[in-house]
Amino acid sequence: MKQRFDAIILGAGQAGPPLAGRLTQAGWKVALVERKLFGGTCVNVGCTPTKALVASAHAAHLARRGGDFGVVSSGPVRMDMAAVKARKDKIVAKSRNGVEGWLRKMEGCTVFTGTASFTAANEVRVGEEFLEADHIFVNVGARPFVPPAKEMPGTDSVPFLTSSTILELDELPKHLVVVGGSYIGLEFAQMYRRFGAEVTVVERKDRLVPHEDEDVSAAVLDVLEAEGIQVRLDACCIALSKRGDEVVVGVECVAGHPEVVGSHVLLGIGRVPNTDDLGLAHAGVTTDEHGFIVVDDQLRTNVPGIWAMGDCNGRGAFTHTSYNDFEIVAANLLDADPRRVSDRIQVHALYIDPPLAQIGMTEAEVRASGKPALMGTRPMTKVGRAVEKGETKGFMKVLVDAETKMILGASILGTGGDEAIHCILTAMYARQPASLIQRSVHIHPTVAELIPTVFGDLKPMS
């Protein structure tokens, strides 16, 4: 059976549902296809569940630190992991059901459940249904990357967890070995350490979060080691094996034992796009060597009438970039507003505690560019709000063009930094010089009040 629509949206992640809303409001007849869980990665296996677990871990951490604040408790802190999971599941279900309910009640939108596959440039198949439209929007997301056994021996025979399957645990691992020392792995590492597990992080590079500046990596390492997390760097030739009920992670490091033995192992080493079963070749859509759909600055593929949004296009692997993809597509299609991917400033956060937020260029990128630049820094020990909260790990760093005085980038590793950094980001979008923030008066006592001080103490980068 063939049905005709004005638009087909593949995937109910962060970009798909709001686009369906805009298109139907404009009078379009829309088909939306979702193969599994409404809400996509963020709602089901990404931001929503992980940040719910981070909140539980933070509560446990504060409970253990009660004595630092004059709080007297009786007995050691104990985790009820079934209750932790139940709380997370309840939050996820509410978000997921909200998205699905909205779509199914949306006038002008027909929801199909199943796996979609292109049969032509303007047609997809879902089960026995054939859907046809002149506008097709691919929003299929990504999934955890699992190396083949030839690259990481043991992945074909040893049980392991991914960032998705670990969310189903309702028990506390005795010793969690996390393979991958970047954003995904480190959030789970600190989380489970605070739940009470022994945790070891194994990272192939010579430092954690290697895409960040070296001082940021060093500070993150300090945060994690202070909580008792073991870190193995320069870990090449990683392999998995079984020893009774335990999992052995074999490593070749510059120093340390060649094996890490744990009860569970988590592979947190990146994600791959869900494009391999879309039949893109039948539509003539181009992908890169990693399977990401190639798009232009307005998210159009090489085939007229087909767009790609969200994690599957390789232009950002975050909820905020996915939603912005929707805004760009809708603005161009419906508002005659030529918005572009290149208009946005690169921003991301790492939700360990304290969180790390980074916007614009890193120090390493500024140095590599050859731009004459100014830099200002402040340790969180100088932030009154951080001292009062007893959370003084980390620092602030801002980077400014020495000639134009425009802000190039900033990093904040510290309590509240993921929120405070947005005042800098707004100034960057407004194309205002550093003096705007330097002369601003922020509320005391807040983390953000030290940001004008940092800009007031800029010095040439050596």
Salt bridges, closest charged atoms under 4 A:
ASP68 OD2 - ARG65 NE 3.11
ASP89 OD2 - LYS85 NZ 2.70
ASP89 OD1 - LYS88 NZ 2.73
GLU100 OE2 - ARG104 NE 2.90
GLU123 OE2 - LYS2 NZ 2.94
GLU128 OE2 - ARG125 NH2 3.48
GLU132 OE1 - ARG4 NH1 3.31
ASP134 OD2 - ARG4 NH2 2.79
GLU168 OE1 - LYS85 NZ 3.63
GLU171 OE2 - HIS264 NE2 3.65
GLU187 OE1 - LYS51 NZ 3.05
GLU198 OE2 - HIS175 ND1 3.87
GLU212 OE2 - HIS348 NE2 2.53
ASP213 OD2 - LYS397 NZ 2.87
ASP215 OD2 - LYS397 NZ 3.01
ASP222 OD2 - LYS393 NZ 2.85
GLU227 OE2 - ARG194 NH2 2.72
GLU259 OE1 - ARG243 NH2 2.92
ASP276 OD1 - ARG143 NH1 3.33
ASP277 OD2 - ARG35 NH1 2.89
GLU289 OE2 - HIS290 NE2 3.71
ASP296 OD2 - ARG300 NE 2.76
ASP297 OD1 - ARG315 NH2 3.89
ASP325 OD1 - ARG344 NH1 2.91
GLU327 OE1 - ARG339 NH2 3.82
ASP335 OD1 - ARG22 NH2 2.98
ASP343 OD1 - ARG340 NH2 2.83
ASP353 OD2 - HIS58 ND1 2.83
ASP353 OD2 - ARG194 NH1 2.76
GLU363 OE2 - ARG367 NH2 2.94
GLU363 OE1 - LYS397 NZ 2.88
GLU449 OE2 - HIS444 ND1 2.69
ASP457 OD2 - ARG378 NH1 3.21
ASP457 OD1 - LYS459 NZ 2.63
